[in-house]
């Protein structure tokens, strides 16, 4: 068993304050606290910058992944992808999926991520269009 000071955590804070006063003296405390405040501010700014960069990178990855899915679905439906925007490809896929043979629809559904084994092809067509947000 360990002995505990009465009051617990408060005593530790009081001891730290006394130690800081003894080490630095009352004249140096404002300067010391200003430095600590600046360091904390720099730390927060750095943390926010890192979070912003990570968020930006993740959103760029999501955009690239979405574009890759759309291109893969377009290829499955034999739609040329070069020189077309993502929205143009989505519209072309939505038009082509109704006329496409079943095996191409299944490939497009797999590319978009909506394929379920044994699913009705007409249902897959609807799910592809819904997944593309067209």
C-alpha positions as semicolon CSV with decimal commas, in nm:
position;residue;x (nm);y (nm);z (nm)
1;X;0,000;0,000;0,000
2;X;0,118;0,348;-0,078
3;X;0,065;0,648;0,139
4;X;-0,137;0,929;-0,012
5;X;-0,118;1,295;0,068
6;X;-0,440;1,451;0,188
7;X;-0,614;1,623;-0,102
8;X;-0,425;1,426;-0,367
9;X;-0,348;1,613;-0,687
10;X;-0,380;1,962;-0,536
11;X;-0,071;1,904;-0,322
12;X;0,136;1,817;-0,625
13;X;0,039;2,144;-0,794
14;X;0,122;2,341;-0,480
15;X;0,462;2,169;-0,455
16;X;0,536;2,246;-0,822
17;X;0,447;2,614;-0,771
18;X;0,673;2,635;-0,465
19;X;0,958;2,466;-0,655
20;X;0,921;2,709;-0,948
21;X;0,923;3,006;-0,710
22;X;1,238;2,880;-0,538
23;X;1,419;2,800;-0,864
24;X;1,337;3,112;-1,065
25;X;1,232;3,371;-0,808
26;X;0,929;3,598;-0,827
27;X;1,099;3,844;-1,068
28;X;1,148;3,581;-1,341
29;X;0,799;3,429;-1,320
30;X;0,624;3,666;-1,566
31;X;0,901;3,609;-1,823
32;X;0,886;3,233;-1,767
33;X;0,509;3,219;-1,807
34;X;0,525;3,435;-2,122
35;X;0,771;3,187;-2,271
36;X;0,549;2,895;-2,175
37;X;0,250;3,074;-2,329
38;X;0,439;3,137;-2,654
39;X;0,552;2,775;-2,668
40;X;0,195;2,653;-2,616
41;X;0,072;2,888;-2,890
42;X;0,337;2,760;-3,132
43;X;0,246;2,403;-3,043
44;X;-0,124;2,470;-3,111
45;X;-0,048;2,639;-3,444
46;X;0,174;2,350;-3,548
47;X;-0,090;2,099;-3,445
48;X;-0,358;2,282;-3,642
49;X;-0,132;2,297;-3,950
50;X;-0,065;1,923;-3,934
51;X;-0,437;1,849;-3,892
52;X;-0,516;2,073;-4,190
53;X;-0,257;1,899;-4,408
54;X;-0,383;1,554;-4,311
55;X;-0,743;1,655;-4,378
56;X;-0,648;1,801;-4,716
57;X;-0,454;1,489;-4,813
58;X;-0,741;1,261;-4,710
59;X;-0,993;1,461;-4,913
60;X;-0,762;1,449;-5,217
61;X;-0,732;1,073;-5,175
62;X;-1,112;1,043;-5,160
63;X;-1,144;1,243;-5,483
64;X;-0,885;1,025;-5,658
65;X;-1,054;0,707;-5,534
66;X;-1,394;0,828;-5,654
67;X;-1,251;0,919;-5,995
68;X;-1,084;0,577;-6,021
69;X;-1,414;0,400;-5,945
70;X;-1,596;0,604;-6,207
71;X;-1,326;0,535;-6,467
72;X;-1,333;0,163;-6,388
73;X;-1,712;0,153;-6,425
74;X;-1,688;0,347;-6,753
75;X;-1,429;0,102;-6,883
76;X;-1,655;-0,191;-6,790
77;X;-1,929;-0,031;-7,000
78;X;-1,683;0,041;-7,285
79;X;-1,705;0,418;-7,243
80;X;-1,387;0,609;-7,334
81;X;-1,252;0,797;-7,032
82;X;-0,980;1,022;-7,172
83;X;-1,054;1,393;-7,184
84;X;-1,380;1,369;-6,992
85;X;-1,465;1,513;-6,656
86;X;-1,591;1,293;-6,377
87;X;-1,942;1,436;-6,415
88;X;-1,943;1,367;-6,790
89;X;-1,838;1,009;-6,722
90;X;-2,110;0,968;-6,460
91;X;-2,375;1,093;-6,704
92;X;-2,244;0,865;-6,979
93;X;-2,249;0,568;-6,740
94;X;-2,605;0,649;-6,634
95;X;-2,714;0,653;-6,999
96;X;-2,516;0,343;-7,100
97;X;-2,605;0,122;-6,805
98;X;-2,966;0,082;-6,923
99;X;-2,859;-0,051;-7,265
100;X;-2,552;-0,247;-7,155
101;X;-2,543;-0,628;-7,151
102;X;-2,579;-0,797;-6,813
103;X;-2,212;-0,894;-6,781
104;X;-2,101;-0,532;-6,835
105;X;-2,356;-0,412;-6,579
106;X;-2,218;-0,662;-6,328
107;X;-1,861;-0,544;-6,397
108;X;-1,967;-0,181;-6,357
109;X;-2,148;-0,264;-6,032
110;X;-1,833;-0,430;-5,899
111;X;-1,626;-0,126;-5,998
112;X;-1,862;0,112;-5,819
113;X;-1,886;-0,118;-5,517
114;X;-2,256;-0,205;-5,526
115;X;-2,240;-0,563;-5,654
116;X;-2,416;-0,831;-5,450
117;X;-2,399;-1,194;-5,555
118;X;-2,733;-1,304;-5,694
119;X;-2,866;-0,950;-5,727
120;X;-3,112;-0,875;-6,004
121;X;-2,940;-0,694;-6,295
122;X;-3,211;-0,428;-6,309
123;X;-3,157;-0,363;-5,938
124;X;-2,782;-0,334;-6,005
125;X;-2,852;-0,075;-6,275
126;X;-3,048;0,133;-6,024
127;X;-2,779;0,095;-5,759
128;X;-2,505;0,203;-6,001
129;X;-2,693;0,522;-6,086
130;X;-2,764;0,587;-5,718
131;X;-2,397;0,528;-5,623
132;X;-2,282;0,777;-5,887
133;X;-2,507;1,051;-5,743
134;X;-2,631;1,146;-6,088
